[in-house]
Amino acid sequence: KSGKTIFCENLALMIAAGKESFFNKPIEERMKVFFVSMEEYWQPRTERNHKQLQFINATLGDNFKIVDEKFPRILSTKEDWDLLKKHIIQSGAKLVFVDSLTRMYSGSIEDSNTAKEIGLKLRELTNELAITLIVIHHTPKVIGRPITIDSLAGSRILAQEADFLIGVSKSADGTRY
């Protein structure tokens, strides 16, 4: 509940809308964005996205797509992964957000073999489709402590496979960072 999904939704919408910056960082290019939400029921997400769009006062045209309510809530089979790939291709997006990693594997993410397998699947997907893939993931509860690379839930292999990490949390006084 630190705001990871909302942060990513806002970033996705700003990029799709062609805004100039996000959190005072420049946005270099307007592009098509595809958001794969598997954790949240579609209706509250859609209502929130509508409010976010009103707030940023933007039109997206065909630049923002999201999975519908028929998309699987967990990717557990090769067919599910093929469906994800098909949806990404159909979206035409070059930037894809997935919420969240916990819906993309079975087993324990602390297990290095599980982490390696999911890391390789994600790397193959990004390479084959020539996309940037941002995957939302969780940390164990770190109340009162800042998050670090070591706070990432799961095997250290996840951090090794990532090209970048963005931490979203709350400080002890409730300030989001």
C-alpha positions in Angstrom: 0.0 0.0 0.0 2.9 2.3 -0.6 1.5 3.6 -3.9 3.4 1.5 -6.4 0.5 0.9 -8.8 -0.7 4.5 -8.7 2.8 5.8 -9.3 3.2 3.5 -12.3 -0.3 4.4 -13.7 0.5 8.1 -13.4 3.9 7.5 -15.1 2.2 5.5 -17.9 -0.5 8.1 -18.5 2.0 11.0 -18.6 4.2 9.2 -21.1 1.2 8.2 -23.2 -0.1 11.7 -23.1 3.2 13.2 -24.2 3.7 15.3 -21.1 7.1 16.9 -20.7 8.0 15.7 -17.3 7.1 13.4 -14.4 8.3 14.2 -10.8 10.5 16.9 -12.4 12.3 14.4 -14.6 12.0 14.9 -18.4 9.9 12.6 -20.5 11.8 12.2 -23.7 9.2 10.7 -26.0 5.5 10.1 -26.2 4.8 6.5 -26.9 2.2 3.8 -26.8 1.8 2.3 -23.3 0.1 -1.0 -22.3 -0.8 -1.6 -18.7 -1.4 -5.2 -17.6 -3.2 -5.2 -14.3 -3.7 -8.6 -12.7 -4.1 -7.6 -9.0 -7.0 -5.3 -9.1 -10.6 -5.7 -10.3 -11.1 -3.6 -13.5 -13.9 -1.3 -12.3 -12.1 0.6 -9.5 -9.0 0.7 -11.6 -10.9 2.2 -14.6 -12.6 4.8 -12.4 -9.2 5.8 -10.9 -7.6 6.0 -14.3 -10.4 8.3 -15.4 -9.8 10.6 -12.5 -6.1 10.6 -13.1 -6.7 11.6 -16.7 -8.9 14.5 -15.7 -6.2 15.6 -13.2 -3.4 15.7 -15.8 -5.8 17.2 -18.3 -4.7 15.1 -21.2 -6.0 13.1 -24.1 -4.3 9.8 -24.9 -5.7 9.0 -28.3 -4.6 5.4 -29.1 -1.5 5.6 -26.8 -2.8 3.9 -23.7 -4.3 0.4 -23.5 -5.1 -1.8 -20.6 -6.1 -5.4 -20.3 -9.8 -6.1 -20.0 -11.6 -8.1 -17.3 -11.1 -11.4 -19.3 -7.3 -11.3 -19.0 -6.0 -14.0 -16.6 -5.4 -12.9 -13.0 -2.3 -15.1 -12.9 0.1 -16.3 -15.6 0.5 -20.0 -14.7 0.8 -21.7 -18.1 2.6 -21.3 -21.3 -0.7 -20.4 -22.9 -1.1 -17.6 -20.4 2.3 -16.2 -21.3 1.5 -16.6 -25.0 -1.7 -14.6 -24.4 0.4 -11.8 -22.6 2.7 -11.7 -25.6 -0.2 -11.6 -28.0 -1.8 -8.7 -26.1 1.4 -6.8 -26.1 1.9 -7.2 -29.8 -1.7 -6.2 -30.5 -1.4 -3.1 -28.3 1.5 -1.8 -30.4 3.1 -0.6 -27.2 6.8 -0.1 -26.7 6.4 0.5 -23.0 4.6 -2.2 -20.9 3.7 -2.2 -17.2 2.8 -5.4 -15.4 1.1 -5.4 -12.0 2.6 -7.5 -10.5 5.4 -10.0 -10.4 3.6 -12.1 -7.8 1.0 -13.0 -10.5 3.7 -14.3 -12.9 5.0 -17.4 -11.2 4.1 -20.2 -8.9 6.4 -21.4 -6.1 8.6 -19.2 -3.9 10.3 -16.2 -5.4 13.0 -16.6 -2.7 14.0 -19.8 -4.6 16.8 -18.9 -7.0 15.6 -21.3 -9.7 12.1 -19.7 -9.6 13.6 -16.2 -9.8 15.9 -17.2 -12.6 13.1 -18.8 -14.6 10.8 -15.7 -14.3 13.8 -13.4 -15.0 14.6 -15.2 -18.2 11.0 -15.2 -19.3 10.8 -11.5 -18.8 14.1 -10.9 -20.5 13.1 -13.0 -23.5 9.8 -11.1 -23.8 11.5 -7.7 -23.7 14.2 -8.7 -26.2 11.8 -10.5 -28.7 9.3 -7.7 -28.7 11.8 -4.8 -28.4 9.9 -3.3 -25.5 10.6 -1.7 -22.1 9.0 -3.7 -19.4 8.3 -2.3 -16.0 7.1 -4.9 -13.5 5.7 -3.9 -10.2 7.0 -6.0 -7.3 6.7 -5.9 -3.6 9.1 -5.7 -0.7 8.7 -7.4 2.6 7.3 -5.0 5.3 10.1 -2.5 6.0 8.2 -0.2 8.4 10.4 2.7 9.6 13.4 1.7 7.4 14.3 3.1 4.0 14.1 0.6 1.1 17.3 -0.6 -0.5 18.2 -3.1 -3.2 18.4 -5.6 -0.4 14.7 -4.9 0.5 13.4 -6.5 -2.7 11.3 -9.5 -2.0 12.8 -12.7 -3.3 16.1 -14.0 -4.5 19.0 -11.7 -5.2 18.8 -13.0 -8.8 15.8 -10.7 -9.4 17.9 -7.6 -8.7 20.7 -9.0 -10.9 18.3 -9.4 -13.8 16.7 -5.9 -13.6 18.0 -3.1 -15.7 16.7 -0.6 -13.2 14.7 -0.5 -9.9 12.5 2.3 -8.6 11.6 2.1 -4.9 8.3 3.5 -3.7 7.6 3.6 0.0 6.6 5.7 3.0 8.9 7.1 5.6 8.2 6.6 9.4 6.3 10.0 9.4 4.0 8.8 6.5 5.8 10.8 3.7 5.8 8.9 0.4 9.1 8.7 -1.4 
